[in-house]
Amino acid sequence: MTLLEVRDVSVSFDGFRAINNLSLSIGEPELRAVIGPNGAGKTTFMDIVTGKTRPDSGQVLWGERQIDLLRLSESQIARAGIGRKFQKPTVFEDQSVRANLSMAVRNKRGPFAVLIWRATAQDHQRITELAHEIGLTERLDDRAGDLSHGQKQWLEIGMLLAQDPRLLLVDEPAAGMTPSEREHTTDLLKRAAQTRAVMVIEHDMEFIRRLDCRVTVLHEGSVLAEGSLDHVTKNQQVIDVYLGR
Amino acid sequence: MTLINRPPVAATAPILAQGTQTPPPRRGFLRENPSIPWFLGLLTIFTLIVSVLSEGLGIGALSTSMVKILGMTLCLCLIAIAMDVVWGYCGILSLGHFAFFGLGGYAIGMWLMYARTEIVIRESLTGAVLPPTEAELSEAVAAQIFGVVGSSELPLIWSFAHSLPAQLALVVLVPGLLALVFGWLAFRSRVTGVYLSILTQAMTLALALYLFQNDTGLRGNNGLSGLQNIPGLFDIPQAVLAVWFLWASALALGLGYLLFAWIVSGKFGSVIRAIRDNEARVRFLGYNVEGYKLFVFTLTAIISAIAGALYYPQAGIINPAELAPIASIYLAVWVAIGGRGRLYGAVIGAATVSLLSSWLTGGGAPNIEIGAFRLMWADWWLVFLGLGFVAVTLFFPKGIGGLFDKIVRKAP
């Protein structure tokens, strides 16, 4: 079943066409890797799907009811079930790991509901499980700012999982991680993709090979090739624009 | 939209340690916020000491005007914690919260002035042959109040001035509604940072200029005066009233502190601090940032208005100069000096700076002779305040309140 469908989307910044008639869709469950040279429009694509950037034309349809995401705000899109992990880890450094996860755990998001919210046993359980999953059990009550770069990455992945999204958009998850951490990340993403849609932007070919999934190659704002990693790496155009460099 | 519930990812993971995991011990609200019992205790002791030393109820060591200054200072502390929540916690540098403070003062001032004038006129007419009709009475009150701006008609906005409950409701409703509409327009357009500060300055300036006009129905630059005379309580000496108002101000400050401490300590506090640090990220977590900002902006505006409604009966007079943009800037300076992002810091800043200011500019401090040069505190105080602000910003970014961290951390 198609979960997200992007149809003929274009956007330009000051005359530069960052996304050019891009069409792309992802099913549920599915694991997908998106690769492409710098400036291919990978991050802009994520910005469009999450509502940060409004395209000049095209459609972005979501879910069974084909909801037009372009009419929704960032927070509505997030509540509809799209979670995003940024390239640079962006956690709330001033607050504890627990507070960071607690904000992300799926609960009511309105100001009044949050004001009277008190953590239930279930919430505690969920946070403990997540902390275990991301290896931060011992650091739950520490400031997020005191974590190492890799741990911040993990915390952000934990926050993403806490949101319990139907689609995870993950921008370079393995950046700054040790080889064993990378392995853990691949496992985690593969497991997540058993029940939901996961889209990973990555530069590291080794990492993508381990994900062992369908690959979409972007170039100059549109899809250049799609298929298994072996299939796309044999594609002459892909070799020319990307791998050949 | 209905979302299909599926087992969370982590649940499918092999969690070996599951049996040994314990939820964190639930700590009480007061245990988590040790500043609350401290603050409320000190506030109570302060209030008792001032009461005992007062002229009205105690041994008379403190003059009535001093008691009023202290009561007013408590009101300033209340608006300072409101400012701390909106700026220190939520990151909205509002430079217009004194407008709400002033509006609260005007709303209560209208009743104080109207009701007092009505009583006075009623008394003066008791000897008349015919008892005055309500219309005559109202006309006489209007002539008395608005004679100073050359009018004798009661403006429309004074329609409820005869009713204390109505004016008390307006103390909350007028500033609340203004904040709601202003905030809605500003936040939905995603105006942030310095641009928002400028907008709030424009708001308070526009309001002050409007009130300065004679025909706006609030007596132009004369403002409302004689507010220290409480209708129905003429027999009670000012010395006693001053203590009563001190109590009311202390109660309001205590309740305000509790309310804000509760708001900023839970998940709501987490979310607004997250908005302060990275609002775009909060949006991607699914929170409607604008709704939160609007909530905080409006709530703090209402608390500011309540503080103003308690302040001006003690000050005795309110005029449009109180709403001047500079007043709101001072408010930000108090909070910065005291230490933003902690409620007691705001109280320390407001109390220290405003009391120092009234002492130094009120002629309380002796002038200092340095050779041929004579240091006049009244002239130089603002210069020192400015230098102090710069010094705090550069060397103590956490303000005076930041010193407490060092003390607490050193303790075993």
Interface residues (C-beta under 8 A of the other chain):
Chain A: T50 K52 G63 R65 I67 S73 E74 S75 Q76 A78 R79 A80 G81 G83 R84 F86 T90 F92 E93 D94 Q95 R98 A99 S102 M103 A104 R109 G110 P111 F112 V114 L115 W117 R118 A121 H124 Q125 R126 T128 E129 L130 H132 E133 T137 L140 D141 M159 L161 Q163 D164 R166 L188 R191 A192 Q194 T195 R196
Chain B: M1 L3 I4 R6 P7 P8 V9 A10 A11 T12 A13 I15 A17 Q18 Q21 P23 P24 I263 G266 K267 F268 S270 V271 R273 A274 D277 N278 A280 R281 V282 R283 F284 L285 G286 Y287 N288 V289 G291 Y292 F295
